[in-house]
């Protein structure tokens, strides 16, 4: 279990507070903890995250952006990342439901988990003129 400390308590709180970010990098967690506590060693935040991961409370997620991200374990889902702006969204549920048995039959491996990252272009990047038009409409006429 993660060693109790103000930093580890704050890291745990950040993951469990409804309405906060879904995915956190160590840098983002460190900045958020410093904002609340006034100071925190980066290594202490890292140890708190490592302890939460070891205790099975959070998952490590690779989004292909060169950073490790973490999320609270709250049911399995996949992710999609925008190729243009990097925005990440959850894909509800598991889109590979029956794939584990196929992988096991073809490789002999017992599948214990998986991560799937879709990539694409988010609605804002796919249709930037629509976003600009919406912004003008919401501001009203000049």
Secondary structure, 3 states (H helix, E strand, C coil): CCCCCHHHHHHHHHHHCCCCCCCEEHHHHHHHHHHHHCCCCHHHHHHHHHHHHHCCCEEEEECCCCCEEEEECCCCCEEEEECCCCCEEEECCCCCCCHHHHHHHHHCCCCCCCCCEEEECCHHHHCHHHHHHHHHHHHCCC
